[in-house]
Amino acid sequence: MKTRQNKKYYLVATSVLLAGLALPGCNPFKKTDAPPPPPPVPEVAVVVLRPERVTFTSELAGRVSASLVAEVRPQVSGIIQKRLFEEGADVKAGDLLYQIDPAFYAAAYASAQAVLAKAEANLTSTRLRAERYQKLLAAKAVSQQDVDDITAGLLQAQAEIAAGKAGVEAARINLAYTGITAPISGRVGKSAVTIGALATAHQPVPFTTIQQLDPVYVDAPQSSANLLRLKKNLATGNFKGDSANQAKVKLLLEDGTAYPLEGVLQFSDVTVDPSTSSFLLRMTFPNPDHLLLPGMFVRAVIEEGVGEQALLVPQQGVSRDPKGNPVALVVADDGKVQQRKLVLDRAMGDQWLVASGLVAGDRVIVEGSQKAKPGGTVKATPYAAATQNSPGTAAPVPPAAKTN
């Protein structure tokens, strides 16, 4: 009985085993599947660097100042009788601004003229007497002492006339000073005094101020480090001086709009301020409509030079290593990714000006860099959305954008 049951069990187990072998994928004697295919090569977008002709500029903050400033003060004392100008109006040199009471100075002038006339009359009498004494001396009718005395009197009379003329001129000048005139042409400011006020000669507080507003100056500090960098680039040939445009300066107003007229660089200071390590640049701008006013904040865009073979790389193609140094990923001819350390000169709009680390023809990764590793293989495609600045139209940026 047991033997029959064991046979039955053997038949069932054999049937199950055969059925399992018949199922696909359950055959233990069948070979295993092939390993999964390798992952696809990552795709990145690259920009091919090409040399460009770029005009280099610096944008500097500055203040407007008048080209001429004159503080009007009285030269004589007295009561102000008239004010002969409108505050904020344009005046010309020589225009009468204030009138001080001239009565006292007119009397002093008349007195000085009388003193001069008296001295001149005395001179005539003394000269005639001296001539007669010379004739009498020849006849021994007078002594030599008498002749010497009359000669001295003649010289004294001549000196009195000279003093009288000086007194008349001084009185005339003081009388003229009672009319206070504009020393320069320009726009006059507010008046610090009114009619009836007492004017004191050479007083510290000016009556008013006149400023010449056409042309105007723009004074802007420039870093001495930037000056050294510019001279180095010019010496090495990275920049070339553009004699036609180098002295031209453009201006941006406080609201960001461009001033319509160009200025010129007048001079740079010869001394560096030790507290700020900067020196002063002065520019001159025409201002016929008086749009620029003294004290106004502006930004001056100064053309430094021209780079004939400048390399510009999009800013999104530059990253930083753990030490903060700028680096870029470049796709070599064999498709391998290389990491390059860069030296950047300045920002030019949305791009960096590369001083070293890249050469013309390099393919710089600007998109997909997170999928690219140095030494790995990638598939490079052109960066369709590249918005590089056109040659020669580099956007001006502050010198502070420079990175070493």
C-alpha positions as CSV (number, residue, x, y, z in Angstrom):
1,M,0.0,0.0,0.0
2,K,2.8,2.4,0.9
3,T,4.7,1.5,-2.1
4,R,1.7,2.4,-4.3
5,Q,1.3,5.8,-2.6
6,N,5.1,6.6,-3.0
7,K,4.9,5.9,-6.7
8,K,1.9,8.3,-6.9
9,Y,3.8,11.0,-5.2
10,Y,6.8,10.5,-7.5
11,L,4.5,10.8,-10.5
12,V,3.0,14.1,-9.2
13,A,6.4,15.6,-8.5
14,T,7.8,14.7,-11.9
15,S,4.7,16.2,-13.6
16,V,5.2,19.5,-11.6
17,L,8.9,19.6,-12.5
18,L,8.2,19.0,-16.2
19,A,5.5,21.7,-16.2
20,G,8.0,24.2,-14.6
21,L,10.6,23.5,-17.2
22,A,8.1,24.0,-19.9
23,L,7.3,27.6,-18.6
24,P,9.4,30.3,-20.3
25,G,12.1,31.8,-18.2
26,C,12.0,29.0,-15.7
27,N,14.4,26.7,-17.3
28,P,17.5,26.5,-15.1
29,F,19.5,25.2,-18.0
30,K,18.8,28.2,-20.2
31,K,21.4,31.0,-20.5
32,T,20.8,34.3,-18.6
33,D,19.9,37.6,-20.4
34,A,22.7,40.1,-21.6
35,P,23.7,43.1,-19.3
36,P,21.6,46.4,-19.7
37,P,22.9,48.8,-22.4
38,P,25.1,51.7,-21.2
39,P,23.4,55.0,-20.5
40,P,23.2,57.5,-23.4
41,V,25.9,60.2,-23.8
42,P,24.7,63.4,-22.1
43,E,24.0,66.3,-24.4
44,V,25.3,69.8,-23.6
45,A,25.0,73.2,-25.4
46,V,28.3,74.9,-26.2
47,V,29.4,78.3,-27.5
48,V,32.4,78.5,-29.8
49,L,34.7,81.3,-28.9
50,R,35.7,83.7,-31.7
51,P,37.9,86.8,-31.4
52,E,36.0,90.1,-31.6
53,R,36.9,93.7,-31.9
54,V,35.6,95.4,-28.7
55,T,35.7,98.9,-27.5
56,F,36.5,98.9,-23.8
57,T,34.8,101.4,-21.5
58,S,34.6,102.2,-17.8
59,E,31.6,103.6,-16.1
60,L,32.4,106.0,-13.3
61,A,30.1,107.8,-10.8
62,G,30.7,111.5,-10.7
63,R,29.2,114.9,-9.8
64,V,28.5,117.9,-12.0
65,S,30.2,121.2,-11.2
66,A,30.1,124.6,-12.8
67,S,33.1,125.5,-15.0
68,L,33.3,129.0,-13.4
69,V,32.0,130.0,-9.9
70,A,32.1,133.6,-8.6
71,E,30.9,134.7,-5.1
72,V,29.8,138.3,-5.2
73,R,30.9,140.4,-2.2
74,P,31.0,144.1,-1.6
75,Q,34.3,146.0,-1.8
76,V,33.1,149.0,0.2
77,S,30.7,149.5,3.1
78,G,27.3,151.1,2.9
79,I,23.6,150.7,2.7
80,I,22.1,148.7,-0.2
81,Q,19.8,150.9,-2.2
82,K,18.9,148.6,-5.1
83,R,18.9,145.0,-6.3
84,L,18.9,145.0,-10.1
85,F,18.6,141.3,-11.0
86,E,16.1,138.4,-10.8
87,E,17.2,135.4,-8.8
88,G,17.9,132.4,-11.0
89,A,18.3,134.5,-14.1
90,D,21.2,134.6,-16.5
91,V,23.5,137.6,-16.3
92,K,26.5,138.8,-18.3
93,A,29.8,140.0,-17.0
94,G,29.6,143.7,-16.1
95,D,25.8,143.7,-15.4
96,L,24.9,145.8,-12.4
97,L,23.6,143.6,-9.5
98,Y,23.5,145.8,-6.4
99,Q,23.8,149.5,-5.8
100,I,25.3,150.8,-2.5
101,D,24.6,154.4,-1.4
102,P,27.3,156.3,-3.2
103,A,26.9,159.7,-1.5
104,F,29.8,159.3,0.9
105,Y,32.2,158.0,-1.8
106,A,31.1,160.7,-4.2
107,A,32.1,163.3,-1.6
108,A,35.4,161.6,-1.0
109,Y,36.1,161.7,-4.7
110,A,35.3,165.4,-5.0
111,S,37.6,166.1,-2.0
112,A,40.4,164.1,-3.6
113,Q,40.0,166.1,-6.8
114,A,40.2,169.4,-4.8
115,V,43.4,168.3,-3.0
116,L,44.9,167.5,-6.4
117,A,43.9,170.8,-7.8
118,K,45.5,172.6,-4.9
119,A,48.8,170.7,-5.3
120,E,48.9,171.5,-9.0
121,A,48.4,175.2,-8.3
122,N,51.2,175.2,-5.7
123,L,53.4,173.4,-8.2
124,T,53.1,176.2,-10.8
125,S,54.1,178.9,-8.2
126,T,57.0,176.9,-6.9
127,R,58.4,176.1,-10.4
128,L,58.4,179.8,-11.4
129,R,60.1,180.8,-8.1
130,A,62.8,178.2,-8.7
131,E,63.5,179.5,-12.2
132,R,63.9,183.1,-10.9
133,Y,66.2,181.9,-8.1
134,Q,68.5,180.2,-10.6
135,K,68.9,183.5,-12.5
136,L,69.5,185.5,-9.3
137,L,72.1,183.0,-8.2
138,A,74.1,183.7,-11.3
139,A,74.1,187.4,-10.4
140,K,75.0,186.5,-6.8
141,A,71.8,188.2,-5.6
142,V,70.7,185.1,-3.5
143,S,72.6,182.5,-1.6
144,Q,73.0,178.9,-2.6
145,Q,71.0,177.9,0.4
146,D,68.0,179.8,-0.9
147,V,68.3,178.0,-4.2
148,D,68.5,174.6,-2.5
149,D,65.4,175.4,-0.4
150,I,63.3,176.4,-3.4
151,T,64.5,173.3,-5.3
152,A,63.4,171.1,-2.5
153,G,60.1,172.9,-2.4
154,L,59.6,172.2,-6.1
155,L,60.2,168.5,-5.6
156,Q,57.8,168.4,-2.7
157,A,55.1,170.1,-4.8
158,Q,55.6,167.5,-7.5
159,A,55.3,164.7,-4.8
160,E,52.1,166.2,-3.5
161,I,50.6,166.1,-7.1
162,A,51.5,162.5,-7.4
163,A,49.9,161.8,-4.0
164,G,46.9,163.8,-5.1
165,K,46.5,161.8,-8.2
166,A,46.6,158.5,-6.3
167,G,44.0,159.8,-3.9
168,V,41.7,160.8,-6.7
169,E,42.1,157.3,-8.3
170,A,41.4,155.6,-4.9
171,A,38.3,157.7,-4.4
172,R,37.2,157.0,-7.9
173,I,37.6,153.2,-7.4
174,N,35.7,153.3,-4.2
175,L,32.9,155.2,-5.8
176,A,32.8,152.7,-8.7
177,Y,32.6,149.8,-6.1
178,T,29.3,151.2,-4.9
179,G,27.8,149.6,-8.0
180,I,28.4,145.8,-7.6
181,T,28.6,144.2,-11.0
182,A,28.8,140.5,-12.2
183,P,32.4,139.4,-12.5
184,I,31.5,136.5,-14.9
185,S,28.6,135.5,-17.2
186,G,26.4,132.8,-15.9
187,R,23.3,132.0,-13.8
188,V,22.9,134.0,-10.6
189,G,21.6,132.3,-7.5
190,K,19.5,133.5,-4.6
191,S,20.3,136.8,-2.9
192,A,21.5,136.7,0.7
193,V,20.7,140.4,1.3
194,T,17.8,142.8,0.7
195,I,17.4,146.5,0.0
196,G,18.3,148.5,3.2
197,A,20.8,146.0,4.5
198,L,24.2,147.1,5.6
199,A,27.0,145.9,3.4
200,T,30.5,145.5,4.9
201,A,33.6,145.5,2.8
202,H,35.0,142.0,2.2
203,Q,32.4,140.4,4.4
204,P,32.6,136.6,4.7
205,V,29.0,136.0,3.6
206,P,28.6,136.6,-0.2
207,F,25.7,138.6,-1.5
208,T,25.0,135.9,-4.2
209,T,26.8,133.4,-6.3
210,I,27.1,133.2,-10.1
211,Q,27.9,129.9,-11.8
212,Q,28.7,129.3,-15.5
213,L,26.7,126.3,-16.7
214,D,27.8,126.0,-20.3
215,P,30.1,124.2,-20.4
216,V,30.1,122.2,-17.1
217,Y,32.6,119.8,-15.5
218,V,32.0,116.3,-14.4
219,D,34.5,115.1,-11.7
220,A,34.7,111.3,-11.2
221,P,37.2,109.3,-9.0
222,Q,39.0,106.5,-10.8
223,S,40.8,103.6,-9.0
224,S,44.5,103.7,-9.4
225,A,44.5,99.9,-9.8
226,N,42.3,100.3,-12.9
227,L,44.8,102.9,-14.3
228,L,47.7,100.4,-13.8
229,R,45.6,97.7,-15.5
230,L,44.8,99.9,-18.5
231,K,48.5,100.9,-18.9
232,K,49.5,97.2,-18.7
233,N,47.0,96.2,-21.3
234,L,48.1,99.0,-23.6
235,A,51.8,98.0,-23.1
236,T,51.2,94.3,-23.8
237,G,49.1,95.0,-26.9
238,N,45.8,93.6,-25.4
239,F,44.3,97.1,-25.9
240,K,45.0,99.6,-28.6
241,G,44.5,103.3,-28.1
242,D,41.8,104.7,-30.4
243,S,42.9,108.2,-31.1
244,A,39.6,109.1,-32.7
245,N,37.4,107.9,-29.8
246,Q,39.6,107.6,-26.8
247,A,38.9,111.1,-25.5
248,K,35.2,110.9,-26.0
249,V,33.0,110.6,-22.9
250,K,29.3,109.7,-22.7
251,L,27.1,110.5,-19.8
252,L,24.2,108.7,-18.1
253,L,21.8,110.8,-16.0
254,E,20.3,109.9,-12.6
255,D,17.3,108.3,-14.2
256,G,19.4,106.1,-16.5
257,T,18.8,108.1,-19.7
258,A,21.7,109.0,-21.9
259,Y,22.8,112.7,-22.1
260,P,22.5,113.6,-25.8
261,L,25.9,115.5,-26.1
262,E,29.3,113.9,-25.8
263,G,32.0,115.3,-23.6
264,V,35.8,115.2,-23.6
265,L,38.3,114.1,-21.0
266,Q,40.0,117.3,-19.9
267,F,42.7,116.0,-17.4
268,S,43.4,113.4,-14.7
269,D,44.8,114.5,-11.4
270,V,48.5,113.8,-10.7
271,T,48.0,112.8,-7.1
272,V,46.4,109.6,-5.7
273,D,44.3,110.0,-2.7
274,P,45.9,107.7,0.0
275,S,42.6,107.2,1.8
276,T,40.7,105.9,-1.2
277,S,43.5,104.9,-3.6
278,S,41.9,106.8,-6.4
279,F,42.6,109.9,-8.4
280,L,40.3,112.4,-10.0
281,L,39.2,112.5,-13.7
282,R,37.7,115.8,-14.9
283,M,35.5,115.8,-18.1
284,T,33.9,118.8,-19.9
285,F,30.4,118.6,-21.3
286,P,28.5,121.2,-23.3
287,N,25.3,122.3,-21.6
288,P,23.4,124.7,-23.8
289,D,20.0,123.8,-22.3
290,H,21.3,123.9,-18.7
291,L,20.1,120.3,-18.3
292,L,23.1,119.5,-16.1
293,L,23.1,121.4,-12.8
294,P,25.9,121.6,-10.2
295,G,25.8,118.8,-7.7
296,M,23.9,116.5,-9.9
297,F,24.9,112.8,-9.7
298,V,25.8,111.2,-13.1
299,R,27.7,108.3,-14.5
300,A,30.4,108.9,-17.1
301,V,31.2,106.2,-19.7
302,I,34.8,106.6,-20.7
303,E,36.3,104.8,-23.7
304,E,39.7,103.3,-22.7
305,G,40.8,101.5,-25.8
306,V,40.1,98.8,-28.4
307,G,40.7,95.1,-28.2
308,E,41.2,93.6,-31.6
309,Q,41.2,89.9,-30.5
310,A,39.0,90.0,-27.5
311,L,37.4,86.7,-26.2
312,L,34.0,87.0,-24.6
313,V,32.3,84.0,-22.9
314,P,28.7,84.0,-21.6
315,Q,28.6,84.4,-17.8
316,Q,26.5,81.3,-17.4
317,G,29.5,79.3,-18.9
318,V,31.7,80.4,-16.0
319,S,31.5,78.8,-12.5
320,R,33.7,78.8,-9.4
321,D,35.8,76.1,-7.9
322,P,35.8,75.5,-4.1
323,K,38.5,78.2,-3.8
324,G,36.4,80.7,-5.6
325,N,38.5,80.8,-8.7
326,P,36.6,81.1,-12.0
327,V,36.6,77.9,-14.2
328,A,34.9,76.8,-17.4
329,L,34.1,73.4,-18.9
330,V,35.4,72.9,-22.5
331,V,34.5,70.1,-24.9
332,A,37.6,68.9,-26.7
333,D,37.7,67.5,-30.2
334,D,37.4,63.9,-29.0
335,G,34.2,64.8,-27.0
336,K,36.0,64.7,-23.6
337,V,35.2,67.4,-21.1
338,Q,38.1,69.5,-19.8
339,Q,38.1,72.0,-16.9
340,R,40.0,75.3,-17.5
341,K,41.0,77.8,-14.9
342,L,40.3,81.3,-16.1
343,V,41.6,84.8,-15.4
344,L,38.8,87.3,-16.1
345,D,39.3,90.9,-16.9
346,R,35.9,92.5,-16.6
347,A,32.2,92.0,-17.2
348,M,30.9,93.1,-20.6
349,G,27.1,93.1,-20.4
350,D,26.1,89.5,-19.9
351,Q,29.6,88.2,-20.8
352,W,33.0,88.0,-19.3
353,L,36.1,89.3,-21.0
354,V,38.7,86.4,-20.7
355,A,42.3,87.5,-20.0
356,S,43.7,83.9,-20.1
357,G,42.6,80.3,-19.8
358,L,40.7,80.1,-23.1
359,V,41.7,80.4,-26.8
360,A,39.8,81.0,-30.0
361,G,37.9,78.0,-31.2
362,D,37.3,76.5,-27.7
363,R,33.8,75.1,-27.2
364,V,32.6,76.3,-23.8
365,I,29.6,74.5,-22.1
366,V,26.9,77.0,-21.3
367,E,24.0,74.6,-20.7
368,G,24.0,71.1,-19.2
369,S,27.2,71.6,-17.2
370,Q,25.6,69.6,-14.3
371,K,25.6,66.5,-16.5
372,A,29.2,67.1,-17.7
373,K,32.1,65.9,-15.6
374,P,35.8,66.6,-16.3
375,G,37.1,63.6,-18.2
376,G,33.7,62.4,-19.3
377,T,32.3,62.2,-22.8
378,V,29.5,64.5,-23.9
379,K,27.6,65.3,-27.1
380,A,28.1,69.0,-28.0
381,T,25.3,71.0,-29.7
382,P,25.3,74.7,-30.6
383,Y,23.8,77.0,-28.0
384,A,20.8,78.3,-29.9
385,A,19.8,80.9,-27.3
386,A,23.2,82.6,-27.2
387,T,22.9,86.4,-27.0
388,Q,26.4,87.6,-27.3
389,N,27.2,91.3,-27.7
390,S,28.1,92.3,-31.2
391,P,31.8,93.2,-31.8
392,G,32.6,96.7,-30.9
393,T,29.4,97.3,-28.8
394,A,30.5,96.0,-25.4
395,A,28.2,97.3,-22.7
396,P,30.0,99.5,-20.2
397,V,30.2,98.2,-16.7
398,P,31.9,99.5,-13.5
399,P,35.5,98.6,-13.1
400,A,34.6,96.8,-9.8
401,A,33.4,93.9,-12.0
402,K,37.0,92.9,-12.6
403,T,38.0,89.5,-11.2
404,N,41.5,88.3,-10.8
